């Protein structure tokens, strides 16, 4: 082993440990994942540069020579261009300041970590994932006793971000563990993860679990093309129906369903979706500008919206990432987003079958959550996706 490789080893080990600890860190502090991902990225990048700077740079640049990479750059470029007409440039820049660095960190880890983590990292990640799930289940069952004891915020939704992070990671990590013969660890981590999701008050996490498991099962049982086609239809509908989601739900959702979903504030969510859909209809081409959702009720487009719809625009975001892209980036942004999603699906189609099934399960879970839950540019979500993709790519290395 060369001196450079010996120097890089401890850095990679520390970076892998940070990545493995991400869900546990989120369970302890539900805004911590961007910092944890940044730490892992710095350590893996330092290790790569110490060992072989030229190879590291080539690995990082290579994806941007593909159609997927170029469309991703075009989408990010359109986000930047939209700052030119954002009525709140400081808000847009602040949003970019959360999203951009976390996206970069997630990219660095997803490119530099797979195939280079120390033996046993995946097993350590499984135990930490299981501990995160166990802690969430236990604290919820004890009426948030730990939160009360440490003087933290006492609210059941405090675990929503951690369980959504667990949702993203559990599938790819469990599949990797099974491939490496750690079936018991995979089963235990999976059981505790599902228990945490179902114990939480996050309806989005439960929906994501059902969507991800359902799509993975369909992809496993159906012919390969049928599974990919079903995923393509779901992605197309998620993008195309986002601007009219509120109107469709208003017409089709019965009152009994609202009564059953009272804890999820379904009536308010429908009203929010209708309001942002009206904003898209008023300015469908370029949108209000990147990162403006936090003050959307004060954007110029609201002048073209009926006064009854303006109140719900002040909620901060439409609880639908696809709709937020439409509202902030217009048809161009939505078109680039759709192109990127279908290029990702094309890449998944080239994977071996079991890896493709795992990837489709992750895609289904993430799409379901993005359609009903958080803002599009939140760093904790990007960090969770980055961790999930990293474990997914580690499984691809095993399959190579």
C-alpha positions in Angstrom: 0.0 0.0 0.0 1.4 3.4 -1.0 1.8 6.2 1.6 -1.0 8.2 -0.1 -3.4 5.2 0.3 -2.4 4.8 3.9 -3.1 8.5 4.5 -6.4 8.3 2.7 -7.7 5.3 4.7 -8.5 7.1 8.0 -10.1 9.9 6.2 -12.4 7.5 4.3 -13.1 5.6 7.5 -14.2 8.8 9.2 -16.3 9.9 6.2 -18.0 6.5 6.1 -18.8 6.6 9.8 -20.4 10.1 9.4 -22.5 8.8 6.5 -23.5 5.7 8.5 -24.5 7.9 11.5 -26.7 10.3 9.5 -30.2 8.8 10.4 -29.1 8.5 14.1 -28.0 12.1 14.0 -31.3 13.1 12.5 -33.2 11.3 15.2 -31.3 13.2 17.8 -31.5 16.6 16.0 -33.8 16.9 13.1 -31.9 19.5 11.2 -28.5 17.9 11.4 -28.2 15.9 8.2 -26.8 18.7 6.0 -24.0 19.2 8.5 -23.4 15.5 8.7 -23.4 15.1 4.9 -21.0 18.1 4.6 -18.6 16.5 7.0 -18.7 13.2 5.2 -18.1 15.0 1.8 -15.1 16.9 3.1 -13.5 13.7 4.4 -14.1 11.7 1.3 -12.9 14.5 -0.9 -9.8 15.0 1.1 -9.1 11.2 0.9 -9.6 11.2 -2.8 -7.3 14.2 -3.4 -4.6 12.7 -1.2 -4.7 9.4 -2.9 -5.1 10.4 -6.6 -6.1 13.9 -7.4 -6.4 13.3 -11.1 -8.7 10.3 -10.8 -10.8 12.1 -8.2 -11.4 15.0 -10.5 -12.1 12.7 -13.5 -14.7 10.9 -11.4 -16.5 14.1 -10.4 -16.5 15.6 -13.9 -17.6 12.4 -15.7 -21.4 12.6 -15.1 -21.5 16.1 -16.6 -20.5 14.6 -20.0 -23.8 12.6 -20.1 -27.3 13.8 -21.0 -28.4 13.4 -17.4 -25.6 15.6 -16.1 -26.2 18.2 -18.8 -29.9 18.5 -18.1 -29.2 18.7 -14.3 -26.8 21.6 -15.0 -29.4 23.2 -17.2 -32.0 22.9 -14.5 -29.7 24.4 -11.9 -28.8 27.1 -14.4 -32.4 28.0 -14.9 -32.8 28.3 -11.1 -29.9 30.8 -11.3 -31.3 32.7 -14.3 -34.7 33.1 -12.5 -32.9 35.2 -9.8 -33.0 38.0 -12.4 -36.8 38.4 -11.9 -37.1 37.2 -8.3 -38.8 40.0 -6.3 -36.9 38.9 -3.2 -33.3 38.2 -4.3 -32.1 38.0 -0.7 -34.6 35.2 0.0 -33.7 33.4 -3.2 -30.0 33.5 -2.3 -30.7 32.4 1.3 -32.7 29.4 -0.1 -29.8 28.6 -2.5 -27.4 28.9 0.4 -29.2 26.0 2.1 -29.9 23.9 -1.0 -26.7 24.4 -3.0 -24.0 23.4 -0.5 -26.0 20.3 0.6 -26.5 19.3 -3.0 -22.8 19.6 -3.6 -22.0 17.6 -0.5 -24.5 14.9 -1.4 -23.0 14.7 -4.9 -19.4 14.4 -3.6 -20.3 11.6 -1.2 -22.4 9.7 -3.8 -19.5 9.9 -6.3 -16.5 9.3 -4.0 -17.8 6.9 -1.3 -19.2 3.8 -3.2 -16.6 1.1 -3.5 -14.2 2.9 -1.2 -15.8 2.5 2.3 -14.1 0.3 4.8 -15.4 -3.3 5.3 -18.2 -3.4 7.8 -19.4 0.2 7.1 -22.8 -1.0 5.8 -23.3 -3.3 8.9 -22.5 -0.3 11.2 -24.9 1.8 9.2 -27.6 -0.9 9.7 -27.1 -0.9 13.5 -27.3 2.9 13.6 -30.4 3.0 11.4 -32.0 0.4 13.7 -31.0 2.5 16.8 -32.6 5.6 15.3 -35.8 3.7 14.6 -35.8 2.2 18.1 -35.3 5.5 19.7 -38.1 7.1 17.8 -40.5 4.3 18.6 -39.6 4.3 22.3 -39.8 8.1 22.7 -43.1 8.3 21.0 -44.4 5.4 23.1 -43.2 7.3 26.3 -45.0 10.5 25.3 -41.7 12.2 24.2 -40.1 11.6 27.6 -36.6 12.1 26.3 -37.6 15.4 24.6 -39.1 16.6 27.8 -36.0 15.6 29.8 -33.5 17.4 27.7 -35.7 20.5 27.4 -36.2 20.1 23.6 -39.3 21.0 21.7 -42.2 18.8 22.7 -44.3 18.0 19.6 -45.0 14.6 17.9 -44.1 16.0 14.5 -40.5 16.6 15.7 -39.7 13.1 14.3 -41.2 13.7 10.9 -37.9 14.6 9.2 -36.0 11.8 10.8 -38.6 9.1 9.7 -38.6 10.6 6.2 -34.8 10.3 6.2 -35.1 6.7 7.4 -37.7 6.0 4.7 -35.2 7.0 2.0 -32.2 5.1 3.4 -33.8 1.8 4.5 -34.4 0.2 1.1 -31.0 0.7 -0.5 -29.2 -0.2 2.7 -31.2 -3.3 3.4 -30.7 -4.5 -0.2 -27.0 -4.0 0.1 -26.9 -5.9 3.4 -28.8 -8.8 1.9 -26.3 -8.9 -1.0 -23.5 -9.1 1.5 -25.1 -11.9 3.5 -26.2 -9.8 6.5 -29.9 -10.8 6.3 -30.5 -10.7 10.0 -29.1 -7.1 10.2 -31.1 -6.1 7.2 -34.3 -7.6 8.6 -33.9 -6.0 12.0 -33.0 -2.6 10.6 -35.9 -2.8 8.2 -38.4 -3.8 11.0 -37.3 -1.0 13.3 -37.4 1.5 10.4 -40.9 0.5 9.4 -42.0 0.6 13.1 -40.7 4.1 13.4 -42.4 5.3 10.3 -45.8 3.8 11.3 -45.4 5.0 14.9 -44.8 8.6 13.7 -47.5 11.2 12.9 -46.0 11.6 9.4 -48.7 10.6 6.9 -46.2 11.4 4.1 -43.7 8.8 5.5 -46.5 6.2 5.6 -47.5 7.1 2.1 -43.9 7.0 0.9 -43.5 3.6 2.5 -46.5 2.2 0.7 -45.6 3.8 -2.6 -42.0 2.6 -2.5 -42.8 -0.9 -1.4 -45.7 -1.1 -3.9 -43.6 0.1 -6.8 -40.6 -2.2 -5.9 -43.0 -5.2 -5.6 -44.6 -4.3 -9.0 -41.2 -4.0 -10.6 -40.2 -7.3 -9.1 -43.3 -9.2 -10.3 -44.0 -7.5 -13.6 -42.0 -7.8 -16.8 -39.1 -5.4 -16.7 -40.6 -3.0 -19.3 -43.9 -2.9 -17.5 -42.3 -1.9 -14.2 -40.3 0.8 -15.9 -43.4 1.9 -17.8 -45.5 2.1 -14.7 -42.8 4.3 -13.0 -42.7 6.5 -16.1 -46.5 7.0 -16.0 -46.3 7.9 -12.2 -43.5 10.5 -12.8 -45.3 12.0 -15.8 -48.5 12.4 -13.8 -46.7 13.8 -10.8 -45.3 16.6 -13.0 -48.3 17.2 -15.3 -51.0 17.1 -12.6 -49.2 19.2 -10.0 -50.7 22.6 -11.2 -54.2 21.1 -11.1 -53.8 18.9 -8.0 -55.9 21.2 -5.8 -58.8 21.5 -8.2 -58.8 17.7 -8.8 -58.8 16.9 -5.1 -61.5 19.6 -4.5 -63.8 17.9 -7.0 -63.0 14.2 -6.3 -62.2 14.0 -2.6 -65.3 13.2 -0.6 -66.1 14.8 2.8 -65.7 11.5 4.6 -62.1 11.3 3.4 -61.4 14.8 4.8 -62.8 13.7 8.1 -60.5 10.7 8.3 -57.5 12.8 7.4 -58.3 15.6 9.8 -54.9 15.2 11.5 -53.2 15.8 8.1 -55.1 19.1 7.6 -56.3 17.8 4.2 -58.8 20.7 3.7 -56.0 23.2 4.2 -53.7 21.3 1.9 -56.3 21.2 -0.9 -56.8 25.0 -0.5 -53.1 25.6 -0.6 -52.7 23.5 -3.7 -55.6 25.4 -5.4 -54.0 28.7 -4.6 -50.6 27.8 -5.9 -52.2 26.2 -9.0 -54.0 29.5 -9.6 -50.6 31.2 -9.4 -49.2 28.9 -12.0 -52.1 29.6 -14.3 -51.5 33.3 -13.9 -47.8 33.1 -14.8 -47.2 29.7 -16.5 -44.0 30.4 -18.4 -41.2 31.6 -16.2 -42.6 31.5 -12.6 -42.1 33.9 -9.8 -38.4 33.1 -9.4 -36.3 30.5 -7.5 -36.8 30.3 -3.7 -39.7 32.7 -3.6 -42.2 30.3 -1.9 -41.5 31.7 1.5 -43.0 35.1 0.5 -45.1 34.0 -2.4 -48.2 35.9 -1.2 -46.1 39.1 -1.9 -45.0 38.3 -5.4 -46.4 40.3 -8.4 -48.3 37.3 -9.7 -50.7 37.5 -6.8 -52.2 40.7 -8.4 -53.7 38.4 -11.1 -55.2 36.0 -8.6 -58.6 36.4 -6.9 -58.3 37.8 -3.4 -59.9 34.7 -1.9 -56.8 32.6 -3.1 -54.1 34.9 -1.8 -54.2 34.0 1.9 -53.1 30.4 1.4 -50.0 31.6 -0.5 -48.5 32.8 2.7 -47.9 29.2 4.1 -44.3 29.1 2.9 -44.5 26.4 0.2 -47.3 24.4 -1.4 -46.5 21.0 0.2 -45.8 19.6 -3.2 -42.2 19.9 -4.7 -43.5 19.5 -8.2 -46.0 22.3 -7.8 -43.3 24.5 -6.2 -41.1 24.1 -9.2 -44.0 25.0 -11.5 -44.8 28.1 -9.4 -41.2 29.3 -9.0 -39.6 28.2 -12.3 -42.6 28.0 -14.7 -42.9 25.7 -17.7 -39.2 25.8 -18.5 -38.3 24.6 -15.0 -41.0 21.9 -15.0 -39.9 20.7 -18.4 -36.3 20.4 -17.3 -37.3 18.6 -14.2 -39.4 16.2 -16.2 -36.5 15.6 -18.6 -34.2 14.9 -15.7 -36.5 12.5 -14.0 -36.9 10.5 -17.2 -33.2 10.4 -17.9 -32.7 9.1 -14.3 -35.3 6.4 -15.1 -33.4 5.5 -18.3 -30.3 5.1 -16.2 -32.2 2.8 -13.8 -33.4 0.7 -16.8 -29.7 -0.2 -17.6 -29.1 -1.6 -14.1 -29.2 -5.3 -13.2 -32.8 -6.3 -12.3 -32.4 -6.4 -8.5 -30.6 -3.1 -8.4 -33.2 -1.6 -10.6 -36.0 -2.8 -8.3 -34.3 -1.2 -5.4 -33.8 2.0 -7.3 -37.5 2.1 -8.4 -38.6 1.6 -4.8 -36.5 4.6 -3.7 -37.9 6.6 -6.6 -41.5 5.7 -5.8 -41.0 6.6 -2.1 -39.3 9.9 -2.9 -41.9 10.9 -5.5 -44.8 10.2 -3.2 -43.3 12.2 -0.4 -42.3 15.1 -2.7 -45.9 15.2 -4.0 -47.5 15.8 -0.6 -45.0 17.1 1.8 -42.0 19.5 2.2 -40.5 22.4 0.2 -38.4 21.5 -2.8 -35.1 23.0 -1.7 -34.8 21.9 1.9 -31.3 20.7 2.8 -32.3 17.8 5.1 -34.2 16.2 2.2 -31.3 16.6 -0.2 -29.0 15.1 2.4 -31.3 12.1 2.9 -31.5 11.5 -0.9 -27.8 11.8 -1.2 -27.3 9.1 1.5 -29.8 6.8 -0.1 -28.2 7.2 -3.5 -24.8 6.5 -2.0 -26.0 3.2 -0.5 -27.7 2.4 -3.8 -24.5 2.9 -5.7 -22.5 0.9 -3.2 -24.9 -2.0 -4.1 -24.1 -1.4 -7.8 -20.4 -1.8 -7.0 -21.2 -5.2 -5.5 -23.1 -6.2 -8.6 -20.3 -5.1 -11.0 
